[in-house]
Amino acid sequence: LGILAGVGRRRVLVRPRPRVVVISTGAELAEPGTPLAPGQIWESNSYTLVAAVREAGGDGYRAGVVADDARLFLHQLDAQLLRADAVITSGGVSMGAYEPVKEALGPLGTVRFDRVAMQPGMPQGFGVVGEDQIPIFALPGNPVSSFVSFMLFVRPALRKMRGLPAGPAPTVRALTASPLRSPQGRRSYLRAVLAADGTVTPVRGQGSHQLAALAAANALIVLPEDVTELPEGATVEVIPL
């Protein structure tokens, strides 16, 4: 800013922060602070994702929870497109009986749903919606899966929208402090703690529903698709969080 003023520039062109709306779906979800009915859990994904959007330099807006109803989801989506530069949905994209995001967006022909060879976060969707062709990221519903998917797919897109270099998440090399295992044929992103001495230790609790374990992590260990196990002391690629 000082240089701009120093060379006499009164005005400059800038890019605004991307406005990102987050919509969570699922009949099992209840708003935090409300009583839980049988089979329900408190909704947390939208809070995690809005915080991640803000940390990535965007303006995040939480649009609340939509039950497993494709019609209600489309109504909520249409209402949010007026203020969105991008939309993130959570849940409703896998192979279950009630997948409102897939059911609502699939017939439009502008959003593609795939199964990506990664763990966590296999079911994914991406495309554009509305007259202004707003990009939409349809992420899986498990809390860890949705956050890892955000880091890999959404965060680079937000950087692109901000006019910054975009590409795969940057990695560093580290030495494993314990043996590691990974399923064949999937690229694994293990939640871990990266230490100042260059070692990395996976946290206890690698389930895609274990949000507390994710909160304890500061890095993701990347294990390629053809690696099923590594000994202690092996060199691995790590994505700092």
N, C-alpha and C positions, 0 to 999 in steps of 0.2 A: 504493500500500500504506500509506503514511503517513497519507493522508486517511481510508482505511477504519478504521485503528486509532484515528485521532483523533476519529472520530465514534462510537467504541465498538462497531464491528462485530467480533464474534468470528469469524463465519463468513460466507462469501459463496459464491454459486453461480458456478462457472467452467466454461469449456468445455475439455475435454482436447485435447491435440494430436491431429489425425487420424492414425491408424495406416494407412500406405499400403504395400501389398506390390507389389513390381515383379517381373514374370516376363518373361524374354526367351525367344523361340522361334526355332528354326532349326537344322537339321542341320549347317549350315556353321560353327556357333559352338563355340569351344573355350574352356575356362576359362583366364584369364591365368596364365602360368607353366607350362602343360602343353605338350607337343609338338604341333605342327600337322600334321594329316594333309593329304594333297593336297586342295585346294579349301576348306580351312578358314581362318577368321580368328579372332583372339581377341575374345571378347565384351566390349563396352565400354558398351553402352546402359544396362544396369541400374545400373552405377556412376554414370553421368551422371545418370540419373533419380532415383536414391536421394539423390544430393547435392542435386539441384534440389528434391526434396520437403523435405529438411531445411532448405534455405535459405528455403523458403516457409513454414516454421513447423510442418511435420508431422514425424512419426517414420517414417522410411523403412526398409523391410526388403527385402533382396535375396533372392529365392527361388531363384535359380540359373537354369540353362538347361534348356529342354525341347526335345527334337528335334521334327521335323515329324510328330507323331503326335497326333491329336485325342484319343485315349483317354488317353494319358499327360498331355496338357495338362489335361484335366478332372480327373484324379486329383490333379495338383499344385494346381489351383485349389481343389478341395474341401478339401484339406489346409490351405490358407492362409486360407480364409474365416473361420475361428474367431478369428483375430487381426487381421482387416482391417476398417477403416472404409471403405476404398476400395482398388481394385486397378488397377494399370497393367500392361498387356501391351505388348510391343514385338515387332513382326513378325507375320507370319501373317495379314494382313488385305487383301492386294492381290489381283491377278488371276492369280497363278501357279498351278502344278499342285499345290503343297503349301502350303496355308494353314491350319494347324491351329487357329488361334483362330477364324477364320471358320467352319470346318467343325464345330468343337465347339459354338460358341455360337449359330450361325445357327438351328439347329432349335429352340432353346429358346423363341424368339419374344419374348424380353425384351431382346435386344441388336440394335441396328440398325447396319448397315454402309452407308456412303455414300462417294461421291467428292466432296470439297470443292474448290471452285474456288480453290485456293491453291497456292503453290509456295515452299518444299518442303512436303510433307505431304498429298498429295491423298487417299489412302485413310485413312478414319477409322471407328472404331466406338465406340458408347456405349450403355449400358443398365444393367440391374441383374441380379444373379445371387444364388442361394441363398435360403434361407428368410427371411433378414433383409433381402433386397433391397439388397445391397451394390452401390454404383455401380462400374462397371468402364469404364475408358478403354482402348480398343484402338487403340494408336498404330502408325504405320508403322515398318518395321524399319531404314531408313537412319538413321545416328546424328544427323545434323542435322535430319532430318524429325521424329524423335521428340522432340528437344529443343524445336524451334519449336512443335510441337503441344502439348507440355506447357505452354509459356508462354501460349499462346492459350486453351487449353481446360481444362487441369487446374488450373493455378495459381489462376484465379478461383474454381473450385469449392472448393479447399482454403481459400481466404479465407472463403467462405460457411460452410463447416463450422466455421471458427474464430470465427464470429460477427462478421466484419468486412465492410465494404462490398465487394460483388463486382460485377464488370462487365468490360468490355474492358480490356486492358492500357493503362495511361496512356501518353500520347505527349507528345513535345515537338517543336517545329519547329526545323529546321536547314537549312543551305545545303549543297548537294552540292559536293564538292571535285573531282568528275569526272563525265563523262557516265554515264547509267544506262540500262540496257535491261531490258525485261520482256516475257514472252510475253503475247499478247492473250488476254483472257478469264480470267486468273488473277490473284489478288492475290498479289504477291510480297513476301517478307520477306528482304531482302538483309542478310547479315551485314556489319557495318560497325564502324568506330571513330568514336565521337562525341568531338570535341575540345572543350576549354574555350572556344575562340573561336566556338563555334556552328556549325562546319562538320562534315560527316560524310563519311567516305571508305569505300567498300566494300573489304573485304579481298580479297586474291588467293585465288581458289579458292572458287567459289560452288556447287560440287557438293554434293548432299545426303549424300555419303559422306565429305566432307572435314572431319573432326572437328577437325583442327589449326587450320584456318581459323576455325572457330567459336570455338575457345579463344582466338584472337587478337582476337575481336570483343568490344565492350562494348555493342552496340546492334543493333537491326534496323531497316532502312529499309523503310517500308511504301509499296509502289507499287500503286495501285488497279487493278482489272481492266481499265479502259479506257485505261490509260497503258502505252504500249509503249517510250517512250524520253523521257529528260529531259536537257537540256543542263547543263553545269557552272554552278553558281550558282543552280540552281532551288531553291525551297523545298519541303521534304518533311516528312512526319510520321515520327517516329523513336520506337521503343520502347526506352528504356534497359534494359539487362540488369543 
